[in-house]
Amino acid sequence: MRTSGVPETDVRRRIATDMADDVPWNRVLNSICTEPHPLGVEMAAAAAHTNLGDVRIFRGTKRIERKVVQLLLDLLGHPGGGSGSLVSGGTEANLIAMLVARETARARGTLTDRPEVVVSSTVHFSFTKVFGLLGLTPVVVPVDDDLRLPAAEVARRIGEHTVAVVATAGSSEFGVVDAVDEIGPVVRGRNVHLHVDAATGGFIIPFARELGHDLPQFDFSVDGVDSITIDPHKYGLANVPAGAILFRGAQDAGRFAVDSFFVDTPVHNTLLGTRPGSAAISTYAVLEHLGRDGFCSLTRTNFEVTAHLVAGLRAAGHELAAEPQLNIVVVKMEHAVRISQLLESWGWIVSTSKRFGETLRLVVTRHVTREMVDEFLPVLERARREVAAEAALR
Ligand SMILES: Cc1ncc(COP(=O)(O)O)c(C=O)c1O
């Protein structure tokens, strides 16, 4: 650290210089997080000083966190019941869900010396961190032809060591929604915790279903679902870092409870101690302001833009790796990695899969417009032609 500080104007200039290097949203096609809603940004700035780690001081902010949890439980089919916490994102939410699953098994007396969790081969990599931290062993079930976790196979893989099954509602790579409505019945009654990772799909599927999209029920309306991860900082348009873990059981969020040293300070139910109240405030502002109608309208636009992108890709002769269920489009493409690198050198960010051969993954969310798609498609074709010509010379 420098001995004497620099004037504010210099600090501002230096920060602005580095931040100017960040890629503008209108060139971003790989990110599930998006430009947050302006009201969320404004309210988060107003709450930048708040800390939900000290709820005696920030009791008003804590009240807002509780309201957000109730709003999310209501959105996900459990109005007036359940429990939950706002957390830093999908990873922490999944961690708390698995911890609660393990502790529930312990309380039931069914925890063995080798606790297992049944997951699909496309489960998010956050679970790799979680399983390592919690000493859980994944039992990996290959996805079916539709890239979904097959319920019959889940039923077969549940055994004496199983503490949890994880279904995904909106996979990171493909936006695929597992048939939670089929998985719920096979898990129910087997003393196993069913967690749904809806970090990506939680703010899409309820509204898409309202708009008539053929998507399965994935929330607490499915018997047997015990917990759900949903991320306001993805399709919920709140500021990073805003995730949420929700439980069907009114006491379940409290199963992960760590006491502090101090009298009158409540236990912590989250991994983070000091944590930003601004995330709760931002989420609350966006949920209240947009309401169901606002989210339905955003969802409709996202699907229209997705359809426009798919039509453009098909018109250019591309084949999709899977029919998109949500707003993630995966295109088969020779030399995908090289194309992605070339696009990045031209300022466009897309993603490529390490696991699904030569594919390009494009994510449509709030900042992706029809105009942006129309700008992108010719650039993609130019990149594809240049890389093909490069490859022909080799
Ligand atoms: C399905 C799913 N689960 C979990 C996560 C992890 O969320 P985070 O990066 O907020 O920790 C993601 C992130 O994209 C995701 O798509």
The ligand as an SDF file (V2000), in Angstrom:
LIG
                    3D

 16 16  0  0  0  0  0  0  0  0999 V2000
  -27.3960  -24.1980  -12.5860 C   0  0  0  0  0  0  0  0  0  0  0  0
  -26.3710  -23.3930  -11.8530 C   0  0  0  0  0  0  0  0  0  0  0  0
  -26.0880  -23.7050  -10.5750 N   0  0  0  0  0  0  0  0  0  0  0  0
  -25.1830  -23.0140   -9.8640 C   0  0  0  0  0  0  0  0  0  0  0  0
  -24.4860  -21.9740  -10.4170 C   0  0  0  0  0  0  0  0  0  0  0  0
  -23.4530  -21.2350   -9.6000 C   0  0  0  0  0  0  0  0  0  0  0  0
  -23.8980  -19.9530   -9.3040 O   0  0  0  0  0  0  0  0  0  0  0  0
  -22.8910  -18.8110   -8.7940 P   0  0  0  0  0  0  0  0  0  0  0  0
  -21.8980  -18.6040   -9.8840 O   0  0  0  0  0  0  0  0  0  0  0  0
  -23.8110  -17.6550   -8.5660 O   0  0  0  0  0  0  0  0  0  0  0  0
  -22.2640  -19.2880   -7.5390 O   0  0  0  0  0  0  0  0  0  0  0  0
  -24.7440  -21.6200  -11.7500 C   0  0  0  0  0  0  0  0  0  0  0  0
  -24.0110  -20.5210  -12.3910 C   0  0  0  0  0  0  0  0  0  0  0  0
  -24.1400  -20.2260  -13.5310 O   0  0  0  0  0  0  0  0  0  0  0  0
  -25.7190  -22.3390  -12.4780 C   0  0  0  0  0  0  0  0  0  0  0  0
  -26.0150  -22.0470  -13.7550 O   0  0  0  0  0  0  0  0  0  0  0  0
  1  2  1  0
  2  3  1  0
  2 15  2  0
  3  4  2  0
  4  5  1  0
  5  6  1  0
  5 12  2  0
  6  7  1  0
  7  8  1  0
  8  9  2  0
  8 10  1  0
  8 11  1  0
 12 13  1  0
 12 15  1  0
 13 14  2  0
 15 16  1  0
M  END
$$$$
